[in-house]
Amino acid sequence: MAQWQLDVRRLLYEAQLNEVIEHPPTGEWATDAQNLANRFRRYWDEWFTFLSHS
C-alpha cells in the first residue's frame, strides 16, 4: 500500500473515531463508550503511528 493511501485511510479512520468520541451513543454502554473515548483522547498519536510506517 502506498503512503498516500495510508494517509487517506488515516484521515478517514480519525474522522470516524472523532465522530464517535464527540457524540457517544446513548444506551447501556455509554460508560464504556466514554472510557474508550477518553483513552483515544489520551493516546491519539500512538493509536495511529502504525499507519505512518510503510
N, CA, C and O atoms as a printed pandas DataFrame, in Angstrom:
     atom_number atom_name residue_name chain_id  residue_number  x_coord  y_coord  z_coord
0              1         N          MET        A               1    0.850   -1.171    0.000
1              2        CA          MET        A               1    0.000    0.000    0.000
2              3         C          MET        A               1    0.898    1.238    0.000
3              4         O          MET        A               1    1.862    1.323    0.761
4              5         N          ALA        A               2    0.574    2.162   -0.840
5              6        CA          ALA        A               2    1.362    3.392   -0.964
6              7         C          ALA        A               2    1.114    4.318    0.230
7              8         O          ALA        A               2    0.079    4.241    0.893
8              9         N          GLN        A               3    2.074    5.181    0.481
9             10        CA          GLN        A               3    1.968    6.102    1.617
10            11         C          GLN        A               3    0.743    7.001    1.508
11            12         O          GLN        A               3    0.084    7.267    2.513
12            13         N          TRP        A               4    0.430    7.469    0.314
13            14        CA          TRP        A               4   -0.730    8.356    0.163
14            15         C          TRP        A               4   -2.020    7.618    0.505
15            16         O          TRP        A               4   -2.963    8.225    1.014
16            17         N          GLN        A               5   -2.072    6.308    0.229
17            18        CA          GLN        A               5   -3.261    5.533    0.581
18            19         C          GLN        A               5   -3.388    5.412    2.099
19            20         O          GLN        A               5   -4.487    5.500    2.646
20            21         N          LEU        A               6   -2.261    5.212    2.768
21            22        CA          LEU        A               6   -2.279    5.163    4.230
22            23         C          LEU        A               6   -2.715    6.496    4.814
23            24         O          LEU        A               6   -3.468    6.541    5.786
24            25         N          ASP        A               7   -2.239    7.581    4.218
25            26        CA          ASP        A               7   -2.625    8.914    4.695
26            27         C          ASP        A               7   -4.129    9.135    4.559
27            28         O          ASP        A               7   -4.763    9.697    5.452
28            29         N          VAL        A               8   -4.695    8.691    3.440
29            30        CA          VAL        A               8   -6.138    8.840    3.222
30            31         C          VAL        A               8   -6.907    7.994    4.225
31            32         O          VAL        A               8   -7.881    8.457    4.817
32            33         N          ARG        A               9   -6.469    6.754    4.415
33            34        CA          ARG        A               9   -7.156    5.885    5.384
34            35         C          ARG        A               9   -7.076    6.452    6.791
35            36         O          ARG        A               9   -8.047    6.407    7.547
36            37         N          ARG        A              10   -5.919    6.983    7.133
37            38        CA          ARG        A              10   -5.767    7.564    8.466
38            39         C          ARG        A              10   -6.772    8.689    8.678
39            40         O          ARG        A              10   -7.417    8.759    9.724
40            41         N          LEU        A              11   -6.906    9.568    7.691
41            42        CA          LEU        A              11   -7.863   10.668    7.815
42            43         C          LEU        A              11   -9.289   10.145    7.963
43            44         O          LEU        A              11  -10.062   10.670    8.765
44            45         N          LEU        A              12   -9.638    9.123    7.203
45            46        CA          LEU        A              12  -10.983    8.549    7.300
46            47         C          LEU        A              12  -11.223    7.924    8.669
47            48         O          LEU        A              12  -12.261    8.151    9.290
48            49         N          TYR        A              13  -10.254    7.133    9.136
49            50        CA          TYR        A              13  -10.407    6.486   10.441
50            51         C          TYR        A              13  -10.474    7.508   11.565
51            52         O          TYR        A              13  -11.270    7.370   12.495
52            53         N          GLU        A              14   -9.637    8.531   11.475
53            54        CA          GLU        A              14   -9.659    9.574   12.502
54            55         C          GLU        A              14  -11.003   10.298   12.516
55            56         O          GLU        A              14  -11.529   10.611   13.584
56            57         N          ALA        A              15  -11.555   10.563   11.347
57            58        CA          ALA        A              15  -12.849   11.250   11.272
58            59         C          ALA        A              15  -13.957   10.385   11.866
59            60         O          ALA        A              15  -14.820   10.887   12.587
60            61         N          GLN        A              16  -13.934    9.088   11.564
61            62        CA          GLN        A              16  -14.954    8.188   12.101
62            63         C          GLN        A              16  -14.840    8.077   13.615
63            64         O          GLN        A              16  -15.846    8.129   14.322
64            65         N          LEU        A              17  -13.623    7.926   14.111
65            66        CA          LEU        A              17  -13.432    7.831   15.555
66            67         C          LEU        A              17  -13.795    9.132   16.252
67            68         O          LEU        A              17  -14.395    9.121   17.326
68            69         N          ASN        A              18  -13.435   10.239   15.648
69            70        CA          ASN        A              18  -13.753   11.534   16.243
70            71         C          ASN        A              18  -15.260   11.732   16.341
71            72         O          ASN        A              18  -15.748   12.307   17.314
72            73         N          GLU        A              19  -15.991   11.268   15.353
73            74        CA          GLU        A              19  -17.453   11.379   15.385
74            75         C          GLU        A              19  -18.026   10.628   16.588
75            76         O          GLU        A              19  -18.914   11.134   17.275
76            77         N          VAL        A              20  -17.520    9.432   16.837
77            78        CA          VAL        A              20  -17.995    8.642   17.980
78            79         C          VAL        A              20  -17.552    9.278   19.291
79            80         O          VAL        A              20  -18.307    9.301   20.263
80            81         N          ILE        A              21  -16.326    9.792   19.315
81            82        CA          ILE        A              21  -15.813   10.410   20.537
82            83         C          ILE        A              21  -16.600   11.664   20.889
83            84         O          ILE        A              21  -16.946   11.879   22.051
84            85         N          GLU        A              22  -16.879   12.481   19.900
85            86        CA          GLU        A              22  -17.595   13.730   20.149
86            87         C          GLU        A              22  -19.084   13.514   20.413
87            88         O          GLU        A              22  -19.705   14.301   21.127
88            89         N          HIS        A              23  -19.652   12.468   19.852
89            90        CA          HIS        A              23  -21.079   12.178   20.013
90            91         C          HIS        A              23  -21.258   10.712   20.390
91            92         O          HIS        A              23  -21.703    9.908   19.571
92            93         N          PRO        A              24  -20.909   10.357   21.645
93            94        CA          PRO        A              24  -21.018    8.956   22.053
94            95         C          PRO        A              24  -22.465    8.486   21.994
95            96         O          PRO        A              24  -23.386    9.255   22.271
96            97         N          PRO        A              25  -22.660    7.237   21.637
97            98        CA          PRO        A              25  -24.010    6.701   21.567
98            99         C          PRO        A              25  -24.647    6.628   22.950
99           100         O          PRO        A              25  -23.956    6.470   23.956
100          101         N          THR        A              26  -25.952    6.745   22.986
101          102        CA          THR        A              26  -26.666    6.608   24.253
102          103         C          THR        A              26  -27.080    5.155   24.425
103          104         O          THR        A              26  -27.177    4.403   23.455
104          105         N          GLY        A              27  -27.315    4.781   25.638
105          106        CA          GLY        A              27  -27.728    3.416   25.907
106          107         C          GLY        A              27  -26.962    2.843   27.082
107          108         O          GLY        A              27  -26.317    3.568   27.840
108          109         N          GLU        A              28  -27.045    1.538   27.220
109          110        CA          GLU        A              28  -26.452    0.868   28.372
110          111         C          GLU        A              28  -24.933    0.956   28.403
111          112         O          GLU        A              28  -24.338    0.949   29.481
112          113         N          TRP        A              29  -24.313    1.038   27.270
113          114        CA          TRP        A              29  -22.851    1.021   27.247
114          115         C          TRP        A              29  -22.241    2.409   27.123
115          116         O          TRP        A              29  -21.112    2.551   26.655
116          117         N          ALA        A              30  -22.971    3.424   27.533
117          118        CA          ALA        A              30  -22.462    4.798   27.455
118          119         C          ALA        A              30  -21.187    4.983   28.281
119          120         O          ALA        A              30  -20.281    5.699   27.854
120          121         N          THR        A              31  -21.103    4.357   29.441
121          122        CA          THR        A              31  -19.904    4.467   30.278
122          123         C          THR        A              31  -18.708    3.855   29.587
123          124         O          THR        A              31  -17.622    4.435   29.593
124          125         N          ASP        A              32  -18.894    2.672   28.982
125          126        CA          ASP        A              32  -17.802    2.039   28.246
126          127         C          ASP        A              32  -17.369    2.901   27.074
127          128         O          ASP        A              32  -16.176    3.028   26.800
128          129         N          ALA        A              33  -18.329    3.492   26.383
129          130        CA          ALA        A              33  -18.005    4.359   25.250
130          131         C          ALA        A              33  -17.226    5.582   25.727
131          132         O          ALA        A              33  -16.295    6.024   25.054
132          133         N          GLN        A              34  -17.597    6.126   26.874
133          134        CA          GLN        A              34  -16.891    7.292   27.411
134          135         C          GLN        A              34  -15.474    6.921   27.816
135          136         O          GLN        A              34  -14.540    7.685   27.571
136          137         N          ASN        A              35  -15.300    5.756   28.434
137          138        CA          ASN        A              35  -13.956    5.305   28.800
138          139         C          ASN        A              35  -13.083    5.132   27.565
139          140         O          ASN        A              35  -11.917    5.526   27.566
140          141         N          LEU        A              36  -13.640    4.550   26.520
141          142        CA          LEU        A              36  -12.898    4.376   25.277
142          143         C          LEU        A              36  -12.559    5.727   24.656
143          144         O          LEU        A              36  -11.448    5.929   24.166
144          145         N          ALA        A              37  -13.513    6.644   24.678
145          146        CA          ALA        A              37  -13.270    7.983   24.134
146          147         C          ALA        A              37  -12.137    8.671   24.889
147          148         O          ALA        A              37  -11.280    9.310   24.277
148          149         N          ASN        A              38  -12.129    8.545   26.199
149          150        CA          ASN        A              38  -11.058    9.149   26.996
150          151         C          ASN        A              38   -9.705    8.533   26.663
151          152         O          ASN        A              38   -8.698    9.237   26.587
152          153         N          ARG        A              39   -9.685    7.229   26.465
153          154        CA          ARG        A              39   -8.440    6.554   26.115
154          155         C          ARG        A              39   -7.932    7.032   24.758
155          156         O          ARG        A              39   -6.735    7.274   24.597
156          157         N          PHE        A              40   -8.825    7.170   23.783
157          158        CA          PHE        A              40   -8.414    7.665   22.472
158          159         C          PHE        A              40   -7.866    9.078   22.568
159          160         O          PHE        A              40   -6.881    9.410   21.908
160          161         N          ARG        A              41   -8.491    9.905   23.379
161          162        CA          ARG        A              41   -8.002   11.278   23.523
162          163         C          ARG        A              41   -6.598   11.309   24.120
163          164         O          ARG        A              41   -5.755   12.101   23.699
164          165         N          ARG        A              42   -6.351   10.444   25.102
165          166        CA          ARG        A              42   -5.044   10.425   25.762
166          167         C          ARG        A              42   -3.939    9.910   24.847
167          168         O          ARG        A              42   -2.823   10.428   24.864
168          169         N          TYR        A              43   -4.250    8.886   24.042
169          170        CA          TYR        A              43   -3.209    8.200   23.271
170          171         C          TYR        A              43   -3.403    8.331   21.767
171          172         O          TYR        A              43   -3.005    7.444   21.012
172          173         N          TRP        A              44   -4.013    9.432   21.324
173          174        CA          TRP        A              44   -4.393    9.607   19.915
174          175         C          TRP        A              44   -3.228    9.365   18.960
175          176         O          TRP        A              44   -3.368    8.605   18.002
176          177         N          ASP        A              45   -2.086    9.996   19.203
177          178        CA          ASP        A              45   -0.944    9.855   18.296
178          179         C          ASP        A              45   -0.425    8.424   18.263
179          180         O          ASP        A              45   -0.035    7.934   17.204
180          181         N          GLU        A              46   -0.414    7.754   19.398
181          182        CA          GLU        A              46    0.113    6.396   19.446
182          183         C          GLU        A              46   -0.787    5.404   18.723
183          184         O          GLU        A              46   -0.294    4.419   18.172
184          185         N          TRP        A              47   -2.089    5.640   18.714
185          186        CA          TRP        A              47   -3.005    4.722   18.041
186          187         C          TRP        A              47   -2.746    4.676   16.544
187          188         O          TRP        A              47   -2.964    3.644   15.910
188          189         N          PHE        A              48   -2.286    5.778   15.975
189          190        CA          PHE        A              48   -2.185    5.865   14.522
190          191         C          PHE        A              48   -0.758    5.841   13.996
191          192         O          PHE        A              48   -0.547    6.068   12.805
192          193         N          THR        A              49    0.220    5.574   14.839
193          194        CA          THR        A              49    1.592    5.537   14.339
194          195         C          THR        A              49    1.789    4.402   13.350
195          196         O          THR        A              49    2.618    4.519   12.447
196          197         N          PHE        A              50    1.050    3.303   13.493
197          198        CA          PHE        A              50    1.219    2.180   12.568
198          199         C          PHE        A              50    0.838    2.565   11.146
199          200         O          PHE        A              50    1.319    1.945   10.197
200          201         N          LEU        A              51   -0.008    3.563   10.973
201          202        CA          LEU        A              51   -0.381    3.998    9.631
202          203         C          LEU        A              51    0.691    4.887    9.005
203          204         O          LEU        A              51    0.668    5.126    7.798
204          205         N          SER        A              52    1.615    5.372    9.803
205          206        CA          SER        A              52    2.660    6.248    9.283
206          207         C          SER        A              52    3.861    5.470    8.753
207          208         O          SER        A              52    4.672    6.009    8.001
208          209         N          HIS        A              53    3.971    4.213    9.144
209          210        CA          HIS        A              53    5.115    3.401    8.729
210          211         C          HIS        A              53    4.763    2.602    7.492
211          212         O          HIS        A              53    3.670    2.045    7.386
212          213         N          SER        A              54    5.703    2.549    6.551
213          214        CA          SER        A              54    5.435    1.764    5.341
214          215         C          SER        A              54    6.192    0.462    5.356
215          216         O          SER        A              54    6.085   -0.325    4.415
